[in-house]
Amino acid sequence: MTSALLISQNGVEIYLIFALYSIGYVKYLKRKGSMKGQFMNMHQFGPWLITDHRQMEDLSKIILAFVLRAQDGQ
């Protein structure tokens, strides 16, 4: 499985959306494979308030952990 992170903001709220998908899903999008059993799962977390420094600290740790893990190829 491959993962991607989308960070979105709505006013003073920040959300994280983690998308999990397989190589088969990418092949389907490129029209090089069938859709059978190939899906993307998205998981939304939040909101974190940009006006709360504790929430921003927690959010920054989560994002940093994701980036460090991505650098390791995981």
N, CA and C of each residue as an Amber inpcrd file, in Angstrom:
protein
   222
   0.8260000  -1.1830000   0.0000000   0.0000000   0.0000000   0.0000000
   0.8720000   1.2490000   0.0000000   0.4080000   2.2480000  -0.6810000
   1.0600000   3.5420000  -0.7410000   0.1720000   4.5350000  -0.0010000
   0.7970000   5.5370000   0.5850000  -0.0030000   6.5320000   1.3000000
   0.3680000   7.9350000   0.8490000  -0.5920000   8.8240000   1.0180000
  -0.3930000  10.2400000   0.7180000  -1.0630000  11.0360000   1.8250000
  -0.5770000  12.2350000   2.0430000  -1.1330000  13.1060000   3.0750000
  -1.6210000  14.3900000   2.4290000  -2.8620000  14.7390000   2.7070000
  -3.4360000  16.0030000   2.2680000  -3.7070000  16.8260000   3.5210000
  -3.2250000  18.0630000   3.5260000  -3.4700000  18.9670000   4.6380000
  -4.3900000  20.0570000   4.1230000  -5.5320000  20.2370000   4.7880000
  -6.4820000  21.2490000   4.3390000  -6.8560000  22.1650000   5.4970000
  -7.2620000  23.3830000   5.1360000  -7.6440000  24.3690000   6.1330000
  -8.9980000  24.9410000   5.7860000  -9.8320000  25.0860000   6.8100000
 -11.1370000  25.7110000   6.6730000 -11.2370000  26.7480000   7.7870000
 -10.9570000  27.9820000   7.4480000 -10.9530000  29.0320000   8.4710000
  -9.8230000  28.8060000   9.4610000 -10.1690000  28.6150000  10.7410000
  -9.1540000  28.4090000  11.7820000  -8.9420000  26.9250000  12.0740000
  -9.5240000  26.0470000  11.2550000  -9.4080000  24.6070000  11.4660000
  -8.5140000  23.9690000  10.4050000  -7.6650000  23.0420000  10.8550000
  -6.8110000  22.2820000   9.9380000  -7.1860000  20.8110000  10.0530000
  -7.2560000  20.1600000   8.9120000  -7.5930000  18.7400000   8.8340000
  -6.4700000  17.9860000   8.1340000  -6.2740000  16.7470000   8.5310000
  -5.3610000  15.8400000   7.8370000  -6.1910000  14.7430000   7.1960000
  -5.8840000  14.4460000   5.9520000  -6.5430000  13.3510000   5.2530000
  -5.4580000  12.4220000   4.7370000  -5.4710000  11.1890000   5.2250000
  -4.5190000  10.1720000   4.7940000  -5.1990000   9.3110000   3.7400000
  -4.5820000   9.2060000   2.5770000  -5.1010000   8.3820000   1.4890000
  -4.2160000   7.1460000   1.3530000  -4.8350000   5.9980000   1.3320000
  -4.1250000   4.7280000   1.1610000  -4.6010000   4.0800000  -0.1340000
  -3.6360000   3.6710000  -0.9720000  -3.9990000   3.0810000  -2.2600000
  -2.9040000   2.1180000  -2.7050000  -3.2720000   1.2520000  -3.6350000
  -2.3300000   0.2450000  -4.1470000  -1.7940000   0.6760000  -5.5110000
  -0.7610000   0.0100000  -5.9550000  -0.2140000   0.2450000  -7.2970000
  -1.2700000  -0.0800000  -8.3490000  -2.1080000  -1.0710000  -8.0670000
  -3.1880000  -1.4190000  -8.9880000  -4.1520000  -0.2710000  -9.2000000
  -4.3820000   0.5170000  -8.1710000  -5.2600000   1.6870000  -8.2930000
  -4.6370000   2.7260000  -9.2250000  -3.3370000   2.9380000  -9.1050000
  -2.6360000   3.8860000  -9.9760000  -2.6960000   3.3960000 -11.4180000
  -2.4960000   2.0910000 -11.6270000  -2.5870000   1.5350000 -12.9820000
  -3.9760000   1.7420000 -13.5630000  -4.9980000   1.5700000 -12.7230000
  -6.3670000   1.7980000 -13.1890000  -6.5500000   3.2590000 -13.6200000
  -6.0470000   4.2030000 -12.8250000  -6.1790000   5.6180000 -13.1630000
  -5.4740000   5.9470000 -14.4740000  -4.3870000   5.2450000 -14.7630000
  -3.6530000   5.4560000 -16.0080000  -4.2150000   4.6220000 -17.1500000
  -5.3540000   3.9790000 -16.8790000  -6.0520000   3.1230000 -17.8580000
  -5.1910000   1.9480000 -18.3190000  -4.3810000   1.4320000 -17.4020000
  -3.5240000   0.2890000 -17.7260000  -3.8870000  -0.9390000 -16.9100000
  -5.0550000  -0.9160000 -16.2700000  -5.4720000  -2.0470000 -15.4670000
  -6.9680000  -1.9890000 -15.2190000  -7.4820000  -3.0270000 -14.5760000
  -8.9130000  -3.0720000 -14.2990000  -9.1980000  -2.4960000 -12.9090000
 -10.4300000  -2.0930000 -12.7050000 -10.8450000  -1.5000000 -11.4280000
 -11.1350000  -2.5730000 -10.3880000 -11.2310000  -3.8040000 -10.7890000
 -11.6420000  -4.8830000  -9.8950000 -10.7740000  -4.9100000  -8.6350000
 -11.3950000  -4.6040000  -7.5100000 -10.7060000  -4.6750000  -6.2190000
  -9.7300000  -3.5460000  -5.9480000  -9.7050000  -2.5230000  -6.7800000
  -8.7530000  -1.4200000  -6.6070000  -9.4880000  -0.1740000  -6.1150000
  -9.1900000   0.2340000  -4.8920000  -9.8490000   1.3860000  -4.3130000
  -8.8430000   2.2610000  -3.5740000  -9.2500000   3.5090000  -3.3420000
  -8.4850000   4.4040000  -2.4840000  -9.3080000   4.6000000  -1.2150000
  -8.6690000   4.4460000  -0.0740000  -9.3170000   4.6860000   1.2060000
  -8.7730000   5.9740000   1.7820000  -9.6920000   6.8600000   2.1840000
  -9.2850000   8.1410000   2.7390000  -9.8010000   8.2390000   4.1740000
  -8.9170000   8.6850000   5.0730000  -9.2500000   8.8080000   6.4900000
  -8.9790000  10.2460000   6.9250000 -10.0280000  10.9170000   7.4090000
  -9.8960000  12.3210000   7.8110000  -9.7540000  12.4230000   9.3230000
  -8.8450000  13.2950000   9.7560000  -8.6280000  13.5560000  11.1710000
  -8.6360000  15.0590000  11.4040000  -9.1270000  15.4640000  12.5330000
  -9.1590000  16.8680000  12.8880000 -10.5500000  17.2580000  13.3260000
 -10.7710000  18.5020000  13.5780000  -9.9020000  19.6310000  13.2730000
  -8.9150000  19.9480000  14.3920000  -7.8360000  20.5890000  13.9890000
  -6.9030000  21.2280000  14.9130000  -7.0960000  22.7250000  14.7320000
  -7.1730000  23.4560000  15.8190000  -7.4050000  24.8970000  15.7500000
  -6.0830000  25.6460000  15.6870000  -5.9540000  26.5280000  14.6900000
  -4.7090000  27.2820000  14.5450000  -4.5450000  28.3140000  15.6470000
  -5.5950000  28.5700000  16.3970000  -5.5380000  29.5410000  17.4960000
  -5.0750000  28.9150000  18.8100000  -4.8680000  27.6060000  18.8130000
  -4.4440000  26.8900000  20.0290000  -3.0240000  26.3730000  19.8270000
  -2.0630000  26.9520000  20.5300000  -0.6630000  26.5750000  20.3070000
  -0.3870000  25.1160000  20.6630000  -1.0990000  24.5470000  21.6260000
  -0.8940000  23.1260000  21.9750000  -1.3460000  22.2160000  20.8330000
  -2.4710000  22.5530000  20.2270000  -2.9530000  21.7640000  19.0960000
  -2.0060000  21.8830000  17.9030000  -1.4560000  23.0650000  17.6880000
  -0.5060000  23.2510000  16.5810000   0.7820000  22.4680000  16.8350000
   1.2110000  22.4010000  18.0750000   2.3970000  21.6060000  18.4130000
   2.1320000  20.1260000  18.1450000   0.9690000  19.6390000  18.5590000
   0.6140000  18.2390000  18.3090000   0.5320000  17.9550000  16.8050000
  -0.0960000  18.8560000  16.0780000  -0.2300000  18.6780000  14.6300000
   1.1340000  18.6570000  13.9510000   2.0200000  19.5430000  14.3640000
   3.3520000  19.5910000  13.7440000   4.1180000  18.2970000  13.9830000
   3.9320000  17.6870000  15.1450000   4.6010000  16.4090000  15.4320000
   4.0730000  15.3040000  14.5210000   2.7720000  15.2950000  14.2800000
   2.1780000  14.2860000  13.3980000   2.7070000  14.4480000  11.9760000
   2.7340000  15.6810000  11.4900000   3.2230000  15.9350000  10.1310000
   4.7030000  15.5860000  10.0080000   5.4940000  15.9480000  11.0140000
   6.9200000  15.6120000  11.0040000   7.1220000  14.1030000  10.9700000
   6.3570000  13.3680000  11.7630000   6.4770000  11.9030000  11.7760000
   6.1600000  11.3270000  10.4000000   5.1360000  11.8610000   9.7310000
   4.7860000  11.3810000   8.3960000   5.9200000  11.6450000   7.4120000
   6.4850000  12.8400000   7.4570000   7.5640000  13.2150000   6.5380000
   8.8060000  12.3580000   6.7810000   9.1710000  12.1510000   8.0400000
  10.3430000  11.3240000   8.3500000  10.1410000   9.8910000   7.8960000
   8.9550000   9.3770000   8.0690000   8.6700000   8.0170000   7.6230000
   8.7200000   7.9230000   6.1010000   8.2340000   8.9430000   5.4210000
   8.2870000   8.9690000   3.9580000   9.7380000   9.0000000   3.4600000
  10.6070000   9.7140000   4.1770000  12.0150000   9.7690000   3.7830000
  12.6780000   8.4050000   3.9010000  12.1880000   7.5780000   4.8180000
  12.7160000   6.2270000   4.9830000  12.1540000   5.2590000   3.9600000
  11.2540000   5.7530000   3.1080000  10.6760000   4.9060000   2.0720000
   9.5200000   4.0610000   2.5720000   8.9300000   4.4240000   3.6780000
   7.8210000   3.6520000   4.2300000   6.5190000   4.3990000   4.0360000
